[in-house]
Amino acid sequence: MQYVGMTFIVALLALVWFADLFMRAPLGIKLLFLSPLLWATAKLLWAVYKRLAWEIKRRRRAARNQRVAD
């Protein structure tokens, strides 16, 4: 626990340095590094969209069946 403060400062400086290095990088390198993150985000959004679509269909079917039963 003696060097926690210094470790935090060094980690923060490294993070700032990596961020600066990333900002200066060409677009192709940025896309290369961000592509897994972008792919995962797209898959997550697609899964949410599919789930919402399924839920809307299910509720419509339930409402249609409710109207028939009345």
C-alpha beads as a LAMMPS data file, in Angstrom:
LAMMPS data file: protein, C-alpha beads

70 atoms
69 bonds

1 atom types
1 bond types

-500.0 500.0 xlo xhi
-500.0 500.0 ylo yhi
-500.0 500.0 zlo zhi

Masses

1 110.0

Atoms # bond

1 1 1 0.000 0.000 0.000
2 1 1 3.030 2.223 0.202
3 1 1 3.157 3.050 -3.515
4 1 1 -0.549 3.214 -4.350
5 1 1 -0.530 6.978 -4.908
6 1 1 2.511 6.864 -7.151
7 1 1 1.111 3.897 -9.086
8 1 1 -2.136 5.809 -9.633
9 1 1 -0.260 8.853 -10.919
10 1 1 1.874 6.759 -13.291
11 1 1 -1.236 4.924 -14.550
12 1 1 -2.994 8.247 -15.130
13 1 1 0.003 9.623 -17.031
14 1 1 0.162 6.472 -19.154
15 1 1 -3.546 6.771 -19.908
16 1 1 -3.135 10.397 -20.978
17 1 1 -0.135 9.447 -23.115
18 1 1 -2.058 6.614 -24.815
19 1 1 -5.021 8.926 -25.412
20 1 1 -2.723 11.515 -26.993
21 1 1 -1.056 8.831 -29.105
22 1 1 -4.465 7.576 -30.202
23 1 1 -5.655 11.074 -31.146
24 1 1 -2.573 11.612 -33.315
25 1 1 -2.903 8.240 -35.062
26 1 1 -4.245 8.058 -38.609
27 1 1 -7.884 7.133 -39.142
28 1 1 -7.060 3.606 -40.364
29 1 1 -5.239 2.751 -37.148
30 1 1 -8.068 4.221 -35.059
31 1 1 -10.581 2.084 -36.937
32 1 1 -8.368 -0.970 -36.545
33 1 1 -8.306 -0.505 -32.787
34 1 1 -11.961 0.472 -32.500
35 1 1 -13.378 -2.172 -34.849
36 1 1 -13.851 -4.875 -32.155
37 1 1 -15.602 -2.326 -29.938
38 1 1 -17.763 -1.116 -32.810
39 1 1 -18.602 -4.703 -33.795
40 1 1 -19.591 -5.633 -30.244
41 1 1 -21.722 -2.488 -29.936
42 1 1 -23.478 -3.249 -33.217
43 1 1 -24.187 -6.832 -32.116
44 1 1 -25.579 -5.586 -28.810
45 1 1 -27.831 -3.044 -30.525
46 1 1 -29.043 -5.702 -32.976
47 1 1 -29.869 -8.056 -30.093
48 1 1 -31.804 -5.293 -28.315
49 1 1 -33.671 -4.475 -31.520
50 1 1 -34.587 -8.132 -32.081
51 1 1 -35.739 -8.498 -28.477
52 1 1 -37.905 -5.389 -28.694
53 1 1 -39.389 -6.506 -32.001
54 1 1 -40.193 -9.910 -30.511
55 1 1 -41.803 -8.283 -27.467
56 1 1 -43.954 -6.001 -29.655
57 1 1 -45.081 -8.974 -31.774
58 1 1 -45.893 -10.968 -28.657
59 1 1 -47.972 -8.147 -27.189
60 1 1 -49.832 -7.626 -30.467
61 1 1 -50.673 -11.323 -30.617
62 1 1 -51.822 -11.253 -26.998
63 1 1 -54.005 -8.195 -27.638
64 1 1 -55.494 -9.823 -30.762
65 1 1 -56.285 -12.988 -28.811
66 1 1 -57.792 -10.916 -25.995
67 1 1 -60.122 -9.153 -28.462
68 1 1 -61.235 -12.488 -29.911
69 1 1 -62.006 -13.831 -26.435
70 1 1 -64.194 -10.792 -25.553

Bonds

1 1 1 2
2 1 2 3
3 1 3 4
4 1 4 5
5 1 5 6
6 1 6 7
7 1 7 8
8 1 8 9
9 1 9 10
10 1 10 11
11 1 11 12
12 1 12 13
13 1 13 14
14 1 14 15
15 1 15 16
16 1 16 17
17 1 17 18
18 1 18 19
19 1 19 20
20 1 20 21
21 1 21 22
22 1 22 23
23 1 23 24
24 1 24 25
25 1 25 26
26 1 26 27
27 1 27 28
28 1 28 29
29 1 29 30
30 1 30 31
31 1 31 32
32 1 32 33
33 1 33 34
34 1 34 35
35 1 35 36
36 1 36 37
37 1 37 38
38 1 38 39
39 1 39 40
40 1 40 41
41 1 41 42
42 1 42 43
43 1 43 44
44 1 44 45
45 1 45 46
46 1 46 47
47 1 47 48
48 1 48 49
49 1 49 50
50 1 50 51
51 1 51 52
52 1 52 53
53 1 53 54
54 1 54 55
55 1 55 56
56 1 56 57
57 1 57 58
58 1 58 59
59 1 59 60
60 1 60 61
61 1 61 62
62 1 62 63
63 1 63 64
64 1 64 65
65 1 65 66
66 1 66 67
67 1 67 68
68 1 68 69
69 1 69 70
